Amino acid sequence: MRWILVVILLLLSSLNATPLALEVVGLHPNQIQLAWEPVEGAHYYDVYLDGKPMARVTTAFAVLGSNEQSLASHTEYQVIVAARKQGNIDLAAGQKKVITSGWEGRYRWENTTEEDNKGKCKSLEFTVVYSDGSYEVFAHYDAVYRIFPLVSDQMLGKEVSWEGEQEHQKAYRANAEVFNTTSHVPKSWSVTKMERDASRFSVEVKTRVGSLRFTTRSTYTFALSPKGEELLLFETKGDGLASWGLFSSPNPGEKGVFHCVFLEP
């Protein structure tokens, strides 16, 4: 692909026509929306991202990135658009460096039903913080607790007592208080897996209640709504006892996933 990039860059300086001016008309952490003036005689426009061909469009507009194929947040990309006639005959080209925005900020979910786990889940609020190239998620319960990452990488697989005053112990208890629909109190728990990618974080926790053990998996997924709103989608699923003892979103259309909407600063 490198030769394609070189050819297009040479095209920018060699064409008699004015280089194609690209305008960012929409910018999100996982998506770039571009527009430009139509080029007379162009049958299509080829769009490249960091030298990689991404799309061929017939209108003067392109969207790079989506919920399914997310761009990385806080990342600089070089975008190139080449206007061409049939047969890949170059007419004009333009390039632009674009830095995606981030997911950090406050998100809120509102319960629109009467089902609220005995009043414990009428609403949810999360704060997402970006620092040193990574994200942290904080939940606002009776206090503010860091819930992702719940523990350090060094603590993966280590059993943690239900009782205790360390920050991760208090965070786990506060989280359980909101989402546990049963009267069972865990004896201990351990984080067995944490995963991160461009727009999704997940944590797997094994919990011991008496002689029973079960696993829960919580995911925090960043996405755009059909209206372009930034969302934090929070979901917890479990096996065994947890499969029926966890509160999930009762809101119509959310299918058990808490759709937390970004709050304007």
C-alpha positions as a LaTeX table, in Angstrom:
\begin{tabular}{lrrr}
\hline
Residue & $x$ (\AA) & $y$ (\AA) & $z$ (\AA) \\
\hline
Met1 & 0.00 & 0.00 & 0.00 \\
Arg2 & 3.00 & 2.31 & 0.49 \\
Trp3 & 3.36 & 2.96 & $-3.25$ \\
Ile4 & $-0.29$ & 4.07 & $-3.42$ \\
Leu5 & 0.36 & 6.61 & $-0.68$ \\
Val6 & 3.49 & 7.89 & $-2.46$ \\
Val7 & 1.65 & 8.25 & $-5.76$ \\
Ile8 & $-1.18$ & 10.19 & $-4.14$ \\
Leu9 & 1.21 & 12.49 & $-2.28$ \\
Leu10 & 3.01 & 13.22 & $-5.55$ \\
Leu11 & $-0.37$ & 13.87 & $-7.13$ \\
Leu12 & $-1.10$ & 16.57 & $-4.57$ \\
Ser13 & 1.83 & 18.65 & $-5.76$ \\
Ser14 & 1.81 & 17.79 & $-9.46$ \\
Leu15 & $-1.81$ & 18.36 & $-10.50$ \\
Asn16 & $-2.59$ & 21.67 & $-12.18$ \\
Ala17 & $-5.99$ & 21.60 & $-10.52$ \\
Thr18 & $-6.38$ & 23.00 & $-7.03$ \\
Pro19 & $-5.79$ & 20.26 & $-4.45$ \\
Leu20 & $-8.94$ & 18.88 & $-2.92$ \\
Ala21 & $-9.80$ & 20.68 & 0.33 \\
Leu22 & $-11.10$ & 18.28 & 2.96 \\
Glu23 & $-13.38$ & 19.44 & 5.77 \\
Val24 & $-14.10$ & 17.54 & 8.97 \\
Val25 & $-17.88$ & 17.83 & 9.40 \\
Gly26 & $-18.20$ & 15.33 & 12.24 \\
Leu27 & $-15.64$ & 14.12 & 14.75 \\
His28 & $-16.09$ & 11.44 & 17.40 \\
Pro29 & $-13.76$ & 9.17 & 19.36 \\
Asn30 & $-14.45$ & 6.27 & 16.98 \\
Gln31 & $-15.38$ & 8.06 & 13.76 \\
Ile32 & $-14.35$ & 10.79 & 11.31 \\
Gln33 & $-16.85$ & 12.36 & 8.91 \\
Leu34 & $-15.40$ & 14.20 & 5.91 \\
Ala35 & $-16.79$ & 16.37 & 3.14 \\
Trp36 & $-15.28$ & 18.19 & 0.15 \\
Glu37 & $-16.34$ & 20.08 & $-2.96$ \\
Pro38 & $-17.38$ & 17.76 & $-5.79$ \\
Val39 & $-14.81$ & 17.52 & $-8.58$ \\
Glu40 & $-16.14$ & 18.02 & $-12.10$ \\
Gly41 & $-15.81$ & 14.85 & $-14.13$ \\
Ala42 & $-15.10$ & 12.61 & $-11.13$ \\
His43 & $-16.91$ & 9.28 & $-11.16$ \\
Tyr44 & $-15.81$ & 8.30 & $-7.65$ \\
Tyr45 & $-13.57$ & 9.21 & $-4.75$ \\
Asp46 & $-11.13$ & 6.81 & $-3.12$ \\
Val47 & $-10.58$ & 7.37 & 0.60 \\
Tyr48 & $-7.42$ & 6.28 & 2.44 \\
Leu49 & $-6.61$ & 6.20 & 6.13 \\
Asp50 & $-2.91$ & 6.13 & 7.05 \\
Gly51 & $-2.20$ & 4.84 & 3.54 \\
Lys52 & $-4.77$ & 2.05 & 3.72 \\
Pro53 & $-7.67$ & 2.10 & 1.24 \\
Met54 & $-10.91$ & 2.42 & 3.20 \\
Ala55 & $-13.77$ & 3.24 & 0.84 \\
Arg56 & $-14.81$ & 4.22 & $-2.67$ \\
Val57 & $-17.72$ & 6.67 & $-2.64$ \\
Thr58 & $-19.63$ & 8.45 & $-5.37$ \\
Thr59 & $-20.64$ & 11.50 & $-3.33$ \\
Ala60 & $-18.41$ & 14.16 & $-1.77$ \\
Phe61 & $-18.79$ & 12.71 & 1.71 \\
Ala62 & $-17.24$ & 9.82 & 3.60 \\
Val63 & $-17.49$ & 8.27 & 7.07 \\
Leu64 & $-14.45$ & 6.52 & 8.50 \\
Gly65 & $-15.04$ & 4.31 & 11.54 \\
Ser66 & $-18.19$ & 2.92 & 13.14 \\
Asn67 & $-19.40$ & 1.13 & 16.26 \\
Glu68 & $-18.50$ & $-2.17$ & 14.61 \\
Gln69 & $-15.14$ & $-1.00$ & 13.21 \\
Ser70 & $-14.09$ & 1.64 & 15.67 \\
Leu71 & $-11.23$ & 4.05 & 15.14 \\
Ala72 & $-8.97$ & 4.57 & 18.14 \\
Ser73 & $-9.73$ & 7.61 & 20.29 \\
His74 & $-7.12$ & 10.33 & 20.90 \\
Thr75 & $-5.27$ & 9.21 & 17.77 \\
Glu76 & $-3.89$ & 11.16 & 14.82 \\
Tyr77 & $-4.83$ & 9.81 & 11.41 \\
Gln78 & $-3.82$ & 10.94 & 7.95 \\
Val79 & $-6.77$ & 10.99 & 5.59 \\
Ile80 & $-6.35$ & 11.18 & 1.82 \\
Val81 & $-9.12$ & 11.50 & $-0.76$ \\
Ala82 & $-8.44$ & 11.02 & $-4.48$ \\
Ala83 & $-11.01$ & 12.10 & $-7.09$ \\
Arg84 & $-10.91$ & 9.80 & $-10.10$ \\
Lys85 & $-12.54$ & 9.05 & $-13.43$ \\
Gln86 & $-13.37$ & 5.56 & $-14.64$ \\
Gly87 & $-10.17$ & 3.60 & $-15.13$ \\
Asn88 & $-8.56$ & 5.11 & $-12.02$ \\
Ile89 & $-7.61$ & 8.31 & $-13.83$ \\
Asp90 & $-6.62$ & 10.87 & $-11.20$ \\
Leu91 & $-8.25$ & 14.30 & $-11.27$ \\
Ala92 & $-7.47$ & 15.77 & $-7.86$ \\
Ala93 & $-6.50$ & 14.74 & $-4.37$ \\
Gly94 & $-6.36$ & 16.15 & $-0.88$ \\
Gln95 & $-5.00$ & 15.16 & 2.48 \\
Lys96 & $-5.68$ & 16.13 & 6.06 \\
Lys97 & $-4.40$ & 15.10 & 9.48 \\
Val98 & $-7.21$ & 14.51 & 11.95 \\
Ile99 & $-7.05$ & 13.68 & 15.65 \\
Thr100 & $-10.04$ & 11.78 & 17.03 \\
Ser101 & $-11.66$ & 12.99 & 20.23 \\
Gly102 & $-12.05$ & 10.96 & 23.45 \\
Trp103 & $-14.76$ & 9.17 & 25.43 \\
Glu104 & $-13.98$ & 10.91 & 28.71 \\
Gly105 & $-16.79$ & 12.74 & 30.52 \\
Arg106 & $-19.94$ & 12.00 & 32.49 \\
Tyr107 & $-22.65$ & 9.56 & 31.40 \\
Arg108 & $-26.10$ & 9.03 & 32.87 \\
Trp109 & $-28.83$ & 6.39 & 32.64 \\
Glu110 & $-32.40$ & 7.11 & 33.75 \\
Asn111 & $-34.85$ & 4.40 & 34.71 \\
Thr112 & $-38.10$ & 5.05 & 32.85 \\
Thr113 & $-39.98$ & 2.23 & 34.61 \\
Glu114 & $-41.18$ & 1.37 & 38.10 \\
Glu115 & $-38.84$ & $-1.63$ & 38.27 \\
Asp116 & $-35.80$ & $-0.33$ & 40.13 \\
Asn117 & $-34.45$ & $-3.12$ & 42.39 \\
Lys118 & $-36.26$ & $-1.83$ & 45.51 \\
Gly119 & $-35.32$ & 1.75 & 44.79 \\
Lys120 & $-31.62$ & 1.05 & 44.44 \\
Cys121 & $-31.40$ & 1.64 & 40.69 \\
Lys122 & $-33.52$ & 4.64 & 39.72 \\
Ser123 & $-30.57$ & 6.10 & 37.81 \\
Leu124 & $-26.88$ & 5.48 & 37.17 \\
Glu125 & $-24.06$ & 7.92 & 36.63 \\
Phe126 & $-20.52$ & 7.19 & 35.50 \\
Thr127 & $-17.46$ & 9.36 & 34.99 \\
Val128 & $-14.88$ & 8.27 & 32.43 \\
Val129 & $-11.34$ & 9.60 & 32.89 \\
Tyr130 & $-8.55$ & 9.45 & 30.31 \\
Ser131 & $-4.97$ & 9.53 & 31.59 \\
Asp132 & $-1.62$ & 8.30 & 30.30 \\
Gly133 & $-3.19$ & 6.68 & 27.26 \\
Ser134 & $-5.86$ & 4.64 & 29.05 \\
Tyr135 & $-9.37$ & 5.01 & 30.47 \\
Glu136 & $-10.79$ & 4.53 & 33.94 \\
Val137 & $-14.50$ & 4.26 & 34.76 \\
Phe138 & $-15.90$ & 5.61 & 38.03 \\
Ala139 & $-19.42$ & 4.92 & 39.34 \\
His140 & $-21.39$ & 7.42 & 41.43 \\
Tyr141 & $-23.18$ & 5.49 & 44.17 \\
Asp142 & $-23.16$ & 6.64 & 47.81 \\
Ala143 & $-19.65$ & 7.82 & 46.93 \\
Val144 & $-17.51$ & 7.73 & 43.79 \\
Tyr145 & $-15.79$ & 4.38 & 43.16 \\
Arg146 & $-13.42$ & 3.22 & 40.47 \\
Ile147 & $-15.04$ & 0.17 & 38.92 \\
Phe148 & $-12.74$ & $-0.27$ & 35.92 \\
Pro149 & $-10.09$ & $-1.36$ & 36.31 \\
Leu150 & $-11.43$ & $-2.81$ & 39.55 \\
Val151 & $-8.00$ & $-4.06$ & 40.64 \\
Ser152 & $-4.43$ & $-3.74$ & 39.40 \\
Asp153 & $-3.07$ & $-6.29$ & 36.92 \\
Gln154 & $-0.91$ & $-7.70$ & 39.73 \\
Met155 & $-4.06$ & $-8.72$ & 41.62 \\
Leu156 & $-5.60$ & $-10.80$ & 38.82 \\
Gly157 & $-6.64$ & $-14.19$ & 40.20 \\
Lys158 & $-6.06$ & $-13.25$ & 43.83 \\
Glu159 & $-8.95$ & $-13.92$ & 46.22 \\
Val160 & $-10.30$ & $-10.83$ & 47.99 \\
Ser161 & $-12.40$ & $-10.85$ & 51.14 \\
Trp162 & $-15.89$ & $-9.34$ & 50.99 \\
Glu163 & $-15.11$ & $-7.34$ & 54.12 \\
Gly164 & $-12.34$ & $-4.76$ & 54.13 \\
Glu165 & $-11.66$ & $-1.09$ & 53.60 \\
Gln166 & $-9.38$ & $-1.12$ & 50.59 \\
Glu167 & $-10.71$ & 0.90 & 47.66 \\
His168 & $-11.40$ & $-2.12$ & 45.46 \\
Gln169 & $-13.27$ & $-3.85$ & 48.31 \\
Lys170 & $-15.49$ & $-0.82$ & 48.89 \\
Ala171 & $-16.08$ & $-0.47$ & 45.14 \\
Tyr172 & $-17.09$ & $-4.12$ & 44.79 \\
Arg173 & $-19.53$ & $-3.92$ & 47.73 \\
Ala174 & $-21.09$ & $-0.68$ & 46.45 \\
Asn175 & $-21.54$ & $-2.18$ & 43.00 \\
Ala176 & $-23.08$ & $-5.36$ & 44.43 \\
Glu177 & $-25.49$ & $-3.31$ & 46.55 \\
Val178 & $-26.93$ & $-1.67$ & 43.43 \\
Phe179 & $-27.19$ & $-4.70$ & 41.13 \\
Asn180 & $-27.67$ & $-7.70$ & 43.45 \\
Thr181 & $-31.37$ & $-8.57$ & 43.59 \\
Thr182 & $-30.93$ & $-11.36$ & 46.16 \\
Ser183 & $-30.23$ & $-11.41$ & 49.88 \\
His184 & $-27.08$ & $-13.52$ & 49.44 \\
Val185 & $-23.84$ & $-11.91$ & 50.64 \\
Pro186 & $-20.57$ & $-13.05$ & 49.03 \\
Lys187 & $-17.75$ & $-14.37$ & 51.16 \\
Ser188 & $-14.94$ & $-13.53$ & 48.73 \\
Trp189 & $-14.26$ & $-12.69$ & 45.10 \\
Ser190 & $-11.43$ & $-12.43$ & 42.59 \\
Val191 & $-10.93$ & $-10.71$ & 39.25 \\
Thr192 & $-9.87$ & $-13.40$ & 36.81 \\
Lys193 & $-9.71$ & $-11.44$ & 33.56 \\
Met194 & $-9.67$ & $-7.84$ & 32.31 \\
Glu195 & $-9.68$ & $-6.89$ & 28.63 \\
Arg196 & $-9.41$ & $-3.58$ & 26.78 \\
Asp197 & $-9.70$ & $-2.60$ & 23.15 \\
Ala198 & $-10.45$ & 0.59 & 21.21 \\
Ser199 & $-14.01$ & 0.99 & 22.48 \\
Arg200 & $-14.76$ & $-1.86$ & 24.88 \\
Phe201 & $-13.58$ & $-2.87$ & 28.35 \\
Ser202 & $-14.56$ & $-6.02$ & 30.19 \\
Val203 & $-13.93$ & $-7.57$ & 33.59 \\
Glu204 & $-14.62$ & $-11.13$ & 34.74 \\
Val205 & $-15.17$ & $-11.78$ & 38.45 \\
Lys206 & $-15.51$ & $-15.11$ & 40.26 \\
Thr207 & $-17.50$ & $-14.86$ & 43.49 \\
Arg208 & $-17.93$ & $-17.29$ & 46.38 \\
Val209 & $-21.21$ & $-17.38$ & 48.32 \\
Gly210 & $-21.02$ & $-20.09$ & 50.95 \\
Ser211 & $-20.11$ & $-23.26$ & 49.09 \\
Leu212 & $-21.29$ & $-21.85$ & 45.76 \\
Arg213 & $-19.10$ & $-20.18$ & 43.15 \\
Phe214 & $-20.27$ & $-18.22$ & 40.14 \\
Thr215 & $-18.86$ & $-15.90$ & 37.49 \\
Thr216 & $-20.01$ & $-12.48$ & 36.33 \\
Arg217 & $-18.79$ & $-10.58$ & 33.28 \\
Ser218 & $-19.25$ & $-6.83$ & 33.08 \\
Thr219 & $-18.67$ & $-4.90$ & 29.87 \\
Tyr220 & $-18.35$ & $-1.18$ & 29.23 \\
Thr221 & $-18.81$ & $-0.41$ & 25.56 \\
Phe222 & $-18.51$ & 3.05 & 24.01 \\
Ala223 & $-20.67$ & 3.69 & 20.98 \\
Leu224 & $-22.58$ & 6.29 & 19.01 \\
Ser225 & $-26.36$ & 6.34 & 18.97 \\
Pro226 & $-28.21$ & 6.65 & 15.65 \\
Lys227 & $-28.49$ & 10.37 & 16.48 \\
Gly228 & $-24.73$ & 10.69 & 16.96 \\
Glu229 & $-24.86$ & 10.81 & 20.77 \\
Glu230 & $-21.91$ & 9.32 & 22.62 \\
Leu231 & $-23.02$ & 6.40 & 24.78 \\
Leu232 & $-21.57$ & 4.19 & 27.49 \\
Leu233 & $-23.31$ & 0.81 & 27.30 \\
Phe234 & $-23.00$ & $-1.09$ & 30.57 \\
Glu235 & $-24.00$ & $-4.73$ & 30.95 \\
Thr236 & $-23.38$ & $-7.49$ & 33.49 \\
Lys237 & $-24.14$ & $-11.15$ & 32.86 \\
Gly238 & $-23.51$ & $-14.16$ & 35.07 \\
Asp239 & $-23.76$ & $-17.88$ & 35.38 \\
Gly240 & $-25.29$ & $-20.01$ & 38.12 \\
Leu241 & $-26.71$ & $-17.95$ & 40.97 \\
Ala242 & $-25.76$ & $-14.75$ & 39.17 \\
Ser243 & $-27.77$ & $-15.60$ & 36.06 \\
Trp244 & $-31.01$ & $-14.67$ & 37.83 \\
Gly245 & $-29.75$ & $-12.51$ & 40.70 \\
Leu246 & $-28.45$ & $-9.54$ & 38.72 \\
Phe247 & $-30.48$ & $-6.42$ & 37.97 \\
Ser248 & $-30.45$ & $-5.40$ & 34.31 \\
Ser249 & $-31.95$ & $-2.46$ & 32.49 \\
Pro250 & $-35.76$ & $-2.66$ & 32.46 \\
Asn251 & $-36.10$ & 0.20 & 29.95 \\
Pro252 & $-37.97$ & $-0.70$ & 26.77 \\
Gly253 & $-35.67$ & $-1.28$ & 23.82 \\
Glu254 & $-32.47$ & $-1.60$ & 25.84 \\
Lys255 & $-32.57$ & $-5.42$ & 26.12 \\
Gly256 & $-31.07$ & $-5.39$ & 29.58 \\
Val257 & $-28.16$ & $-3.08$ & 28.68 \\
Phe258 & $-27.89$ & 0.25 & 30.50 \\
His259 & $-27.69$ & 2.95 & 27.82 \\
Cys260 & $-25.86$ & 5.79 & 29.55 \\
Val261 & $-25.93$ & 9.06 & 27.59 \\
Phe262 & $-23.07$ & 11.54 & 27.57 \\
Leu263 & $-23.82$ & 14.67 & 29.58 \\
Glu264 & $-22.78$ & 17.97 & 28.09 \\
Pro265 & $-19.96$ & 19.65 & 30.05 \\
\hline
\end{tabular}
